[in-house]
Amino acid sequence: MLYILPALREAYLDRKVCTVVVTPLRALQRDVARRMTQSGIVFVKFQKHMSSTQLDTMQPFPRVVLVSVELLESSFLNFMLLNREVIRRVVVDEAHQLMDTFRPDMAMVLRLCQLGVPTVLMSATFPVTMQTELMRRNNWTARQVRIIRSDTTMRSNLRLSVEHVSDSATALALTATMITQEIDRNFNSQFQGGRALVFGLTREGIEFAAEWIQRNLPQSAFAEIRAYHGGGSLDDESSYIYIRR
């Protein structure tokens, strides 16, 4: 959400410039829209019929344009060219998905980089090896690209372990065991509640996992287990696996 800061400052200085934010996930776009509404930032969601819309004629003037990856086609490119004078930057969130083969529509993001508008690719999970490969594929040089990343993402309160399993049933059983162990390790008289997040690759998979864990963990330890996915809301606490003792 760092791209909100320049939008806030530009609104304060009454500068008629705009930030385009590309989001690969609809649930993420809804959350971004919610946060900007709370911050008082005027924004608009791009739709295909807006290809000939001039931003500087809109009232009130939008400080941010949200666009989903699926809409990065000719109508949006026309919109970008028409409004190039007022679009100050393009921000691509979750930019590591540029390297995912299952999201070929993300390749359209690279077309935006050729329009002459400063483009910011943001990701919290972009490894150095993937970064190098992205630059190689697009013939980007160190002089063309400025890379800003922290020295390390290590945090003392995180622990990483890798378990190899043969099937989904074993993975679910292992997940249930790990959550139970965390409850026993961390829950005490000073800390009475918390959340556990279990990530899955598909909506059906995570819904099934939530139901399975609900059935196979001690009921006394949990208030509720629900699945969160694109059809849910980040404001809905029941969308998480919620632990209470």
C-alpha positions in Angstrom: 0.0 0.0 0.0 3.0 2.3 -0.2 1.7 3.8 -3.5 -1.1 5.5 -1.4 1.5 7.9 0.0 2.3 9.8 -3.2 -1.4 9.9 -4.0 -2.1 11.5 -0.6 0.7 14.0 -1.0 -0.3 14.9 -4.6 -3.9 15.4 -3.4 -2.7 17.7 -0.6 -0.6 19.8 -3.0 -3.6 19.8 -5.5 -1.5 18.4 -8.3 -3.6 16.9 -11.1 -1.6 13.7 -11.5 -2.7 10.1 -11.1 -1.3 6.7 -10.1 -2.4 3.5 -12.0 -2.4 0.4 -9.8 -2.5 -3.0 -11.5 -3.7 -5.8 -9.2 -3.7 -9.5 -10.3 -6.3 -10.6 -7.7 -9.9 -9.3 -7.5 -9.9 -9.8 -3.7 -6.8 -7.7 -3.4 -8.4 -5.0 -5.6 -11.4 -4.9 -3.3 -9.2 -4.6 -0.2 -7.2 -1.7 -1.9 -10.4 0.1 -2.8 -11.6 -0.3 0.8 -8.4 1.2 2.3 -8.4 4.1 -0.1 -12.0 4.9 0.7 -11.0 4.9 4.4 -8.1 7.2 3.6 -10.3 9.6 1.6 -8.5 9.0 -1.7 -10.6 9.5 -4.8 -10.1 6.6 -7.2 -11.8 4.9 -10.1 -11.9 1.3 -11.3 -11.1 1.0 -15.0 -13.7 -0.6 -17.2 -13.6 -1.3 -21.0 -15.9 1.6 -21.8 -13.4 4.0 -20.4 -10.9 3.6 -23.2 -11.6 7.2 -24.5 -12.1 8.8 -21.0 -9.9 11.7 -20.2 -9.0 11.8 -16.5 -8.6 15.5 -16.3 -12.3 16.0 -17.2 -13.6 13.7 -14.4 -15.1 15.3 -11.3 -13.7 14.8 -8.7 -10.3 14.1 -10.2 -9.3 10.5 -9.4 -5.9 10.2 -7.7 -5.7 6.4 -8.4 -7.0 4.2 -11.2 -7.4 0.6 -10.3 -7.2 -2.0 -13.1 -7.3 -5.8 -12.9 -4.8 -7.8 -15.0 -7.7 -9.2 -17.1 -8.4 -5.7 -18.5 -4.8 -5.0 -19.7 -5.8 -5.1 -23.3 -6.1 -2.6 -26.2 -8.8 -0.5 -24.5 -6.6 0.1 -21.5 -3.5 0.8 -23.6 -5.6 3.4 -25.5 -6.7 4.8 -22.1 -3.0 5.0 -21.0 -1.9 6.8 -24.2 -4.8 9.3 -24.0 -4.0 10.2 -20.3 -0.2 9.9 -20.4 0.2 13.5 -19.4 -1.6 13.1 -16.1 -0.5 9.5 -15.2 2.6 9.9 -13.1 3.4 6.3 -12.4 2.1 2.7 -12.9 2.4 0.4 -9.9 2.1 -3.4 -10.3 1.3 -5.2 -7.1 2.3 -8.9 -6.5 4.7 -8.5 -9.4 6.3 -12.0 -8.8 3.3 -13.3 -10.8 5.0 -12.0 -13.9 7.0 -15.2 -13.8 4.0 -17.5 -13.3 3.2 -19.6 -16.3 -0.4 -20.0 -15.2 -1.1 -16.3 -15.5 -0.2 -15.5 -19.2 -2.2 -12.3 -19.0 0.4 -10.9 -16.7 2.7 -10.6 -19.7 0.6 -7.5 -20.7 2.2 -5.7 -17.8 5.4 -5.6 -19.8 3.6 -3.7 -22.5 3.0 -1.0 -19.9 6.7 -0.7 -19.3 7.1 0.4 -23.0 4.8 3.4 -22.8 7.4 5.7 -21.2 5.6 6.0 -17.9 7.6 5.1 -14.8 6.6 1.6 -13.7 7.1 0.2 -10.2 7.0 -3.6 -9.8 6.2 -4.5 -6.1 6.5 -7.8 -4.4 7.3 -9.1 -1.0 8.2 -12.6 -2.3 10.4 -11.9 -5.3 13.7 -14.0 -5.0 16.9 -12.7 -6.4 17.1 -15.5 -8.9 13.6 -14.7 -10.3 14.6 -11.0 -10.4 17.6 -11.8 -12.5 15.6 -14.0 -14.9 13.0 -11.3 -15.4 15.6 -8.8 -16.3 17.2 -11.3 -18.7 13.9 -12.1 -20.5 13.1 -8.4 -21.1 16.7 -7.3 -21.9 16.7 -4.8 -19.1 20.0 -3.5 -17.9 21.1 -2.3 -14.5 21.1 1.3 -15.9 17.4 1.0 -16.9 16.2 -0.6 -13.7 16.5 0.5 -10.1 16.1 -2.3 -7.6 15.1 -1.6 -4.0 15.0 -4.4 -1.6 15.7 -5.0 2.1 18.9 -6.8 3.0 16.9 -9.7 4.5 13.4 -10.9 5.1 14.4 -12.9 8.2 12.3 -12.3 11.3 13.1 -13.8 14.7 9.5 -14.7 15.3 9.1 -16.9 12.2 10.1 -20.5 11.8 10.3 -22.4 8.5 10.1 -26.1 8.1 9.5 -28.2 5.0 7.7 -31.6 5.0 7.4 -33.8 2.0 4.1 -35.6 1.6 2.7 -38.0 -0.9 -0.9 -37.0 -1.1 -3.4 -34.3 0.0 -4.8 -36.5 2.9 -1.4 -36.7 4.4 -0.9 -33.0 4.0 -4.1 -32.2 5.8 -3.3 -34.5 8.6 0.1 -32.9 9.0 -1.5 -29.4 8.9 -3.9 -30.4 11.7 -1.0 -31.8 13.8 1.1 -28.7 13.3 -1.7 -26.4 14.4 -2.3 -28.5 17.5 1.4 -28.3 18.4 1.4 -24.5 18.0 -1.6 -24.3 20.3 0.2 -26.3 22.9 3.4 -24.4 22.5 2.1 -20.8 22.4 -1.2 -20.6 24.3 -1.0 -19.7 27.9 -2.6 -17.5 30.5 -1.2 -14.3 28.9 -2.1 -15.1 25.3 -5.7 -16.4 24.9 -6.4 -16.3 21.2 -4.9 -16.1 17.7 -5.2 -17.0 14.0 -3.7 -19.7 11.9 -3.6 -19.3 8.1 -3.5 -22.3 5.8 -2.8 -21.5 2.2 -4.1 -23.6 -0.7 -3.8 -23.4 -4.5 -7.5 -23.5 -5.3 -10.8 -22.3 -3.8 -12.2 -25.8 -3.6 -9.0 -27.1 -2.0 -9.0 -24.5 0.8 -12.7 -24.9 1.5 -12.2 -28.7 1.8 -9.2 -28.1 4.0 -11.2 -25.8 6.4 -13.9 -28.4 6.7 -11.5 -31.3 7.2 -9.5 -29.4 9.9 -12.7 -28.4 11.7 -13.7 -32.1 11.9 -10.3 -33.4 13.0 -9.2 -30.9 15.6 -10.3 -30.7 19.2 -13.5 -28.7 19.2 -12.7 -27.2 22.6 -9.7 -25.4 21.1 -11.6 -23.6 18.2 -14.4 -21.1 17.9 -14.7 -21.4 14.2 -12.9 -22.4 11.0 -13.7 -20.8 7.7 -12.1 -20.6 4.3 -11.0 -17.3 2.8 -10.8 -16.9 -1.0 -11.7 -14.4 -3.7 -15.4 -14.7 -2.8 -14.8 -13.5 0.7 -13.9 -10.3 2.4 -10.8 -9.3 4.4 -13.1 -7.5 6.8 -15.0 -10.8 7.6 -13.2 -12.3 10.6 -15.0 -15.6 10.0 -13.0 -15.9 6.8 -10.0 -17.0 8.8 -9.2 -20.1 10.8 -9.7 -18.6 14.2 -8.1 -20.2 17.3 -9.5 -19.6 20.8 -9.0 -21.3 24.1 
